[in-house]
Amino acid sequence: MSTHASDPLAALGSLPGVADAVDSVRKAVDRVYGHRVMRRRSNEISSEAALRGARGSAALSGADWALEEVRRRTDFSADPEARTVGAALRLSAEAGQLLSIWRQSPLRVLARLHLVAAGEPDDSVGRPRLDGERVDEPLIEGPVPTPAEVAGRLDGLAELIVAGSGAPALVTAAVVHGELLALRPFTSHNGLVARAAERIALVGSGLDPKGICPAEVGHAEQGRAAYLAAFEGYLSGTPEGMGAWIAHCGRSVELGVRESTAVCEALQRGAA
């Protein structure tokens, strides 16, 4: 991660393509918040965005179900794909309850997210992994940082969040997402947790206070190959790579905006 003496996140705003991504995201978010349906039915839009975001996040973790199947299903325990979808839905429901804690203790929130995703607690759930514990995250390749490195970098990330930053919300959310994918701090469900944390960062920043711009939808729509390629840029730590990751996350937010705009239009037609 690039560094700056007082605000390392703010320094990322000058990376190639980041300013344009930030501006484009802000305009897209403003447009959907200005939609006439939002004035009367924002809770419905938020609920639908949460459902669609969960579906998108599960797809990136290997359970690419149709939206109507996610909506219809009530039992999510039958097989690994069903458990992944169930975990994504639980995380999406939980994320909105954790905003006040996020600003004060991000590590508590991450532990809670892992507990919620895992569903059934055991002694490895809800805490960073220890020496000798395996990471079950087959879709994210690359060297797994040691528990000692994980602890140091998680502490650094938490300090940045608690201290606050002048960085645009998109930059902060993209770094939270990328850092958690890079660290894979838990024994399982790291991708789901990373995307839920990105959502919390976007909502908590005030960019998307009602949670109607599900970036997970956009990450899934761009495809797993593009997601992993952009993540390789984050891992590289180069200005170009970091800028490409942040821009990818920005495009994902815009695609989430497009999804919620379509929901608004459908509700408007139904009311006409």
TAVENBEL-V470714 format. One record per pair of residues at least 4 apart in sequence whose ideal C-beta (glycine too) atoms are under 6 Angstrom apart, sorted by sequence separation. I is the first residue (numbers start at 1). J is the second residue. D is the distance in Angstrom with one decimal. If there is no record, write none. Layout:
BEGIN
i->(I	I)
j->(J	J)
d->(D	D)
END
This chain:
BEGIN
i->(4	17	37	38	49	65	68	69	78	98	101	102	121	129	145	150	159	167	169	175	186	189	200	222	3	13	33	58	59	65	145	167	202	203	208	236	76	184	202	4	101	102	118	165	101	203	219	233	2	76	135	2	76	115	98	115	233	234	55	114	233	181	180	230	55	70	111	230	131	130	177	180	198	63	129	230	65	63	176	177	195	63	94	128	157	176	61	91	173	176	58	90	91	58	173	172	173	58	87	153	57	150	169	219	54	218	221	54	150	169	215	218	54	145	169	215	217	218	53	217	144	213	140	215	50	214	217	213	213	137	212	135	181	107	106	136	137	182	133	106	178	128	129	124	178	114	117	174	117	171	174	117	114	113	170	113	102	91	95	87	102	88	95	87	91	95	99	61	61	57	57	25	22	22	9	13	10	13	9	10	10	7	9	13	7	12	57	60	56	60	53	56	59	9	52	9	49	53	46	53	56	60	46	49	52	46	45	42	29	52	49	45	48	45	15	16	18	25	32	17	21	28	41	15	16	37	15	18	25	32	21	28	32	35	17	37	37)
j->(8	21	41	42	53	69	72	73	82	102	105	106	125	133	149	154	163	171	173	179	190	193	204	226	8	18	38	63	64	70	150	172	207	208	213	241	82	190	208	11	108	109	125	172	109	211	227	241	11	85	144	12	86	125	109	126	244	245	67	126	245	194	194	244	70	85	126	245	147	147	194	197	215	81	147	248	85	84	197	198	216	85	116	150	179	198	84	116	198	201	84	116	117	85	201	201	202	88	117	183	88	183	202	252	88	252	255	89	185	205	252	255	92	183	207	253	255	256	92	256	184	253	181	256	92	256	259	256	257	184	260	184	231	158	158	188	190	235	187	161	234	185	187	187	245	186	189	246	192	246	249	193	193	193	250	196	200	192	196	189	204	192	199	192	196	200	204	191	192	192	195	170	168	170	160	167	165	168	165	166	167	165	167	171	166	171	216	219	216	220	214	217	220	171	214	172	212	216	210	217	220	224	211	214	217	212	212	210	213	259	260	260	263	263	239	240	243	250	257	243	247	254	267	242	243	264	243	246	253	260	250	257	261	264	247	267	268)
d->(4.9	5.9	5.3	5.0	5.9	4.6	5.9	6.0	4.6	5.5	5.7	5.7	4.7	4.3	4.1	5.9	5.9	4.3	6.0	5.8	5.6	5.6	5.7	4.4	4.7	5.6	5.9	4.4	4.0	5.3	5.3	5.3	5.4	5.4	4.4	3.7	4.7	4.4	4.8	3.6	5.7	4.8	4.4	6.0	5.3	5.0	5.5	3.2	5.1	5.7	5.3	5.6	2.8	5.5	4.8	4.0	4.1	4.0	5.5	5.4	4.7	4.8	3.7	5.8	4.8	6.0	4.7	5.0	5.5	5.7	5.1	5.8	5.8	4.0	5.9	3.6	5.8	4.0	5.1	3.8	5.1	5.0	4.8	5.4	5.4	5.8	5.2	5.8	4.8	4.8	5.2	5.0	5.5	4.5	3.9	5.5	4.7	4.0	4.3	5.8	4.7	5.0	6.0	4.6	4.1	3.0	5.0	4.6	4.9	3.4	4.4	3.1	4.0	5.5	3.8	4.8	6.0	4.9	5.6	4.5	5.8	5.4	5.9	5.2	4.4	4.1	4.8	4.7	5.0	5.3	4.8	4.9	5.9	5.1	4.5	4.6	4.9	5.9	5.4	4.7	3.9	4.6	5.0	4.6	5.6	4.7	3.9	4.4	5.3	5.8	3.9	6.0	5.6	4.7	5.3	5.4	5.3	5.8	5.2	5.9	5.4	5.6	5.3	5.7	4.3	5.2	4.9	5.0	5.7	5.6	4.6	5.3	4.4	5.3	5.9	5.7	5.8	6.0	4.2	4.5	4.5	5.4	3.7	5.7	5.5	5.0	4.1	5.9	3.8	5.6	3.2	4.4	4.4	5.8	5.6	5.6	4.8	4.1	5.2	5.8	3.5	6.0	5.1	4.6	5.2	5.5	4.9	5.4	5.7	5.8	5.3	5.7	5.1	5.8	5.1	5.9	5.3	4.8	4.9	4.8	4.3	4.7	5.8	5.5	4.2	4.2	3.7	5.1	5.1	5.6	3.5	4.4	5.1	4.6	4.7	5.2	5.2)
END
